[in-house]
Amino acid sequence: MTTDWAALREQITRDRGTFCEICGCAKFTELHHSLIHRMKNFPELDSIYNLQAVCSDCHPYANGYKIRCRFWKSQVKLYGHDRMVEWLDGLNLKVPLRFE
């Protein structure tokens, strides 16, 4: 399965706008696997629920626990807590819910 990055980028722009979700100042240029890092053979991680829109200046700092928790909270606000938990539970990974 190939990820349609253009469609993901378009949906994220529609849902969240065009600015970096970390600094809020610069336009985002990259998509970062925020909650769970990208893993080979797990295309379900290439999801709007896991991708954070970031600028190139913020991308190197996007892996911090506080930033991931803040991203989780913004995702819950946007998509709903039940949907986010459903997405995590459906990953077939042993992923503890440690974002709250």
CYANA upper distance limits for C-alpha pairs under 8 A (distance plus 0.5 A):
  1 MET  CA     43 PRO  CA      7.56
  2 THR  CA     43 PRO  CA      8.16
  3 THR  CA     43 PRO  CA      7.48
  3 THR  CA     46 ASP  CA      7.37
  4 ASP  CA      8 LEU  CA      6.92
  5 TRP  CA      9 ARG  CA      6.47
  6 ALA  CA     10 GLU  CA      6.61
  7 ALA  CA     11 GLN  CA      6.67
  8 LEU  CA     12 ILE  CA      6.57
  8 LEU  CA     47 SER  CA      7.86
  8 LEU  CA     48 ILE  CA      7.05
  9 ARG  CA     13 THR  CA      6.56
  9 ARG  CA     31 LEU  CA      8.24
 10 GLU  CA     14 ARG  CA      6.65
 11 GLN  CA     15 ASP  CA      6.55
 11 GLN  CA     48 ILE  CA      8.22
 12 ILE  CA     16 ARG  CA      6.18
 12 ILE  CA     17 GLY  CA      7.69
 12 ILE  CA     48 ILE  CA      7.05
 12 ILE  CA     53 ALA  CA      8.02
 13 THR  CA     17 GLY  CA      5.10
 13 THR  CA     18 THR  CA      6.00
 18 THR  CA     27 LYS  CA      6.01
 18 THR  CA     28 PHE  CA      6.48
 19 PHE  CA     24 GLY  CA      5.95
 19 PHE  CA     25 CYS  CA      6.90
 19 PHE  CA     26 ALA  CA      6.12
 19 PHE  CA     27 LYS  CA      4.62
 19 PHE  CA     28 PHE  CA      5.55
 19 PHE  CA     53 ALA  CA      7.97
 19 PHE  CA     54 VAL  CA      8.02
 19 PHE  CA     55 CYS  CA      8.32
 20 CYS  CA     24 GLY  CA      5.36
 20 CYS  CA     25 CYS  CA      7.07
 20 CYS  CA     26 ALA  CA      6.25
 20 CYS  CA     27 LYS  CA      6.03
 20 CYS  CA     28 PHE  CA      4.97
 20 CYS  CA     29 THR  CA      8.43
 20 CYS  CA     53 ALA  CA      6.04
 20 CYS  CA     54 VAL  CA      4.83
 20 CYS  CA     55 CYS  CA      5.82
 20 CYS  CA     58 CYS  CA      8.46
 21 GLU  CA     28 PHE  CA      8.22
 21 GLU  CA     52 GLN  CA      7.20
 21 GLU  CA     53 ALA  CA      6.17
 21 GLU  CA     54 VAL  CA      6.25
 22 ILE  CA     54 VAL  CA      7.00
 22 ILE  CA     58 CYS  CA      7.21
 22 ILE  CA     62 ALA  CA      8.19
 22 ILE  CA     67 ILE  CA      8.08
 23 CYS  CA     58 CYS  CA      7.61
 26 ALA  CA     55 CYS  CA      6.74
 27 LYS  CA     54 VAL  CA      8.28
 27 LYS  CA     55 CYS  CA      6.70
 28 PHE  CA     53 ALA  CA      6.04
 28 PHE  CA     54 VAL  CA      5.17
 28 PHE  CA     55 CYS  CA      4.75
 28 PHE  CA     56 SER  CA      8.02
 29 THR  CA     53 ALA  CA      7.77
 29 THR  CA     54 VAL  CA      6.70
 29 THR  CA     55 CYS  CA      5.49
 29 THR  CA     56 SER  CA      6.83
 30 GLU  CA     53 ALA  CA      6.47
 30 GLU  CA     54 VAL  CA      5.91
 30 GLU  CA     55 CYS  CA      6.56
 30 GLU  CA     56 SER  CA      7.25
 30 GLU  CA     59 HIS  CA      8.20
 31 LEU  CA     51 LEU  CA      6.27
 31 LEU  CA     52 GLN  CA      5.99
 31 LEU  CA     53 ALA  CA      5.31
 31 LEU  CA     54 VAL  CA      6.61
 32 HIS  CA     51 LEU  CA      5.79
 32 HIS  CA     52 GLN  CA      5.53
 32 HIS  CA     53 ALA  CA      6.92
 32 HIS  CA     54 VAL  CA      7.27
 32 HIS  CA     59 HIS  CA      7.68
 32 HIS  CA     62 ALA  CA      8.06
 33 HIS  CA     37 HIS  CA      5.68
 33 HIS  CA     38 ARG  CA      6.54
 33 HIS  CA     45 LEU  CA      7.96
 33 HIS  CA     46 ASP  CA      7.85
 33 HIS  CA     50 ASN  CA      6.08
 33 HIS  CA     51 LEU  CA      5.28
 33 HIS  CA     52 GLN  CA      6.93
 34 SER  CA     50 ASN  CA      6.17
 34 SER  CA     51 LEU  CA      6.30
 34 SER  CA     52 GLN  CA      6.37
 34 SER  CA     62 ALA  CA      7.55
 34 SER  CA     63 ASN  CA      7.23
 34 SER  CA     68 ARG  CA      6.53
 34 SER  CA     71 PHE  CA      8.04
 35 LEU  CA     50 ASN  CA      6.05
 35 LEU  CA     51 LEU  CA      8.31
 35 LEU  CA     68 ARG  CA      6.32
 35 LEU  CA     71 PHE  CA      8.34
 35 LEU  CA     72 TRP  CA      7.81
 36 ILE  CA     45 LEU  CA      7.58
 36 ILE  CA     50 ASN  CA      7.25
 37 HIS  CA     45 LEU  CA      8.17
 38 ARG  CA     42 PHE  CA      7.95
 38 ARG  CA     45 LEU  CA      6.66
 38 ARG  CA     46 ASP  CA      7.85
 39 MET  CA     43 PRO  CA      8.27
 39 MET  CA     45 LEU  CA      8.06
 44 GLU  CA     91 LEU  CA      7.51
 45 LEU  CA     50 ASN  CA      6.81
 45 LEU  CA     91 LEU  CA      8.48
 46 ASP  CA     50 ASN  CA      7.24
 46 ASP  CA     51 LEU  CA      7.31
 47 SER  CA     51 LEU  CA      6.53
 48 ILE  CA     52 GLN  CA      8.37
 49 TYR  CA     75 GLN  CA      7.25
 49 TYR  CA     84 MET  CA      7.43
 49 TYR  CA     87 TRP  CA      8.12
 52 GLN  CA     71 PHE  CA      7.99
 54 VAL  CA     58 CYS  CA      6.69
 54 VAL  CA     59 HIS  CA      6.38
 55 CYS  CA     59 HIS  CA      6.65
 56 SER  CA     60 PRO  CA      8.14
 58 CYS  CA     62 ALA  CA      6.79
 62 ALA  CA     67 ILE  CA      6.88
 62 ALA  CA     68 ARG  CA      8.04
 63 ASN  CA     67 ILE  CA      7.42
 63 ASN  CA     68 ARG  CA      7.34
 64 GLY  CA     68 ARG  CA      6.81
 65 TYR  CA     69 CYS  CA      6.64
 66 LYS  CA     70 ARG  CA      6.62
 67 ILE  CA     71 PHE  CA      6.56
 68 ARG  CA     72 TRP  CA      6.58
 68 ARG  CA     99 PHE  CA      7.48
 69 CYS  CA     73 LYS  CA      6.79
 69 CYS  CA     99 PHE  CA      5.23
 69 CYS  CA    100 GLU  CA      7.00
 70 ARG  CA     74 SER  CA      6.84
 71 PHE  CA     75 GLN  CA      6.62
 72 TRP  CA     76 VAL  CA      6.63
 72 TRP  CA     99 PHE  CA      6.64
 72 TRP  CA    100 GLU  CA      8.14
 73 LYS  CA     77 LYS  CA      6.70
 73 LYS  CA     99 PHE  CA      8.42
 73 LYS  CA    100 GLU  CA      8.09
 74 SER  CA     78 LEU  CA      6.67
 75 GLN  CA     79 TYR  CA      6.25
 75 GLN  CA     80 GLY  CA      7.69
 75 GLN  CA     84 MET  CA      7.91
 76 VAL  CA     80 GLY  CA      5.00
 76 VAL  CA     81 HIS  CA      5.25
 76 VAL  CA     83 ARG  CA      8.46
 76 VAL  CA     84 MET  CA      6.91
 77 LYS  CA     81 HIS  CA      7.90
 79 TYR  CA     83 ARG  CA      6.87
 79 TYR  CA     84 MET  CA      7.43
 80 GLY  CA     84 MET  CA      6.90
 81 HIS  CA     85 VAL  CA      6.68
 82 ASP  CA     86 GLU  CA      6.47
 83 ARG  CA     87 TRP  CA      6.62
 84 MET  CA     88 LEU  CA      6.82
 85 VAL  CA     89 ASP  CA      6.54
 86 GLU  CA     90 GLY  CA      6.58
 87 TRP  CA     91 LEU  CA      7.13
 88 LEU  CA     95 VAL  CA      7.90
 88 LEU  CA     97 LEU  CA      8.46
 89 ASP  CA     93 LEU  CA      8.42
